[in-house]
Amino acid sequence: MDLQNPDITSQESVKTKIFAEQVKILHFNLLSSIPANFICSVIIFIGLHHSPNGALISWWFTAVVLVSIFRYAAFYFYSRYPQNNLLFLYVFIFGMALSAALWGILDSFLMPNSLLQQMIIIVIIAGVTAGGIQTLNANLAASFIYVSLIVIPLVCWLFLQNGLTYSMLGIAMTTYVLFMLVTSMRGYKLLENVITLRYKNLALVENLSESNKKLLQSYKILEQNEHEMALINEMNETLRACDTLKEAYEVIYLTAKDLFTGLSGGLIILNKTSNRFEIINQWGSDQILKTSISMADCWALRKRNSYVVNDATTKTTCNHFEHLPAAYVCIPLIIQREVVGVLVLHATSKEALTEYNVEQIDIFCESMQLSLTSIKLHEMLYEQATHDDVTGLFNRRYLVEALKRELSLTVRKHKKLCIAMIDLDYFKRLNDVSGHEAGDEMLKFVSKVLKDNSRESDIACRYGGDEFILMLVDSDVAAITQRLERIRSAIKSGHVYVNDQLIPPITVSVGVAEAPLEGATVADILRAADEALYTAKQSGRDRIECANSVKSN
């Protein structure tokens, strides 16, 4: 159908309707974006109003409240008098820019000195930006202004700080800015295409008004399209709430099953351990996908592009089916240029996979990949904030927060918890004699031993330069002594190489404390473990000492 045909509607009329629809979407998204921003600002205010910058934080929070009221007032007037769309768009952008500028001031000029509080603000800023960008897809300029005013001040602040951690976070946030800008462009184009498609369908209904049968059919198509877009929008909302890709894959599977009711299919995701793509979920009446495939088995994975087979007898086919369907489409899932999986949809007849189905699938996958990329970046930022760069273990900040939580649970549930503080004997001598590269390899080896001898509920972290802590949940000293002996023995007898040269073996001293027996607070239990470690050092090293034994002596 040609929208330029004067018998249907003029091109200018369609553009006016699209613009009005975009302004409407922007304003009605305020009903969710303003409360979300306000809740985040309340969290910041509660956490920081007692800090040295407390007075400024209070002024900042007051400004947030005033801007929120202004934006709600603008929405009220728009809902009463929605005719002047251009004026209301300018007012909306002004209010949005004020809100974004306040967050930019927070993440630069009002950033607290506490590294933990800084990490919390960075994570909140990432969430506010990702959530806001989803509500601004209807206007590209608004998206660019929003991202720039929030994230660019934070990036500048990070690069002005001293330390490798800040530099790494600065690089990550710079990548995040670029991704957000690309996301804005792609999200705007996707939404514009969806709105245009809606008016095309409306125009089609008008053109077919001479036939009741065709009119009914057109309305069904329109209803189906709106239902499908509602499913996709619901999926996007749910994906924004997902913390991990594993959660996101479950949401995608359930949405695809409801959206493509006439097709069978499956979600195939890369298992990095085996380097093969494995079925996560499969649905439909014809479940014929193999449980495990390689990249060479799928043309979409090999070409990094959608691969459509309308007739399996006339085109080169993929090798991931138990038996070939009549028609199918494969769409690779690409996150930050990395192929992580493929979505496969197939039909038992050639007619079932129509051109409309393929367009529908493209919209679904485009929307899905934007959300997956956002989740991946969020996971990366969280990983950098909570893990040690050299060993990959949790860092000290994460341990303190986790220990505080587990101690509270231990006391409340009348359970036990053990802390094993592990120190490498004469580690400085190893660094001086064999070099820092050898020291890093030894640290990595020790972290591997700790991981291999930990349960899923245990937490291993690098506490300091050559000091590690193993938190053993729901355990007492008697239950873990044998396991700690295995760890000590494994480290002592380990063989670590650097450039094919064997590093001299190293021993460890271990101090063990049990909660709540030796302490029910973070400070007390760590102090008890440290005292036991000191005793182990003074008693000749390469040994395990328990806090209760130290007290009795």
Helices and strands as residue ranges (DSSP letters): H 11-28, H 30-48, H 54-80, H 85-106, H 115-135, H 140-160, H 164-207, H 212-241, H 245-259, E 264-271, E 276-283, E 292-293, G 295-297, H 299-303, E 307-309, E 327-335, E 338-347, G 350-352, H 355-386, H 396-413, E 417-424, H 427-434, H 436-452, E 459-462, E 467-473, H 477-492, E 497-498, E 501-502, E 508-515, H 522-538, E 544-546, H 547-552
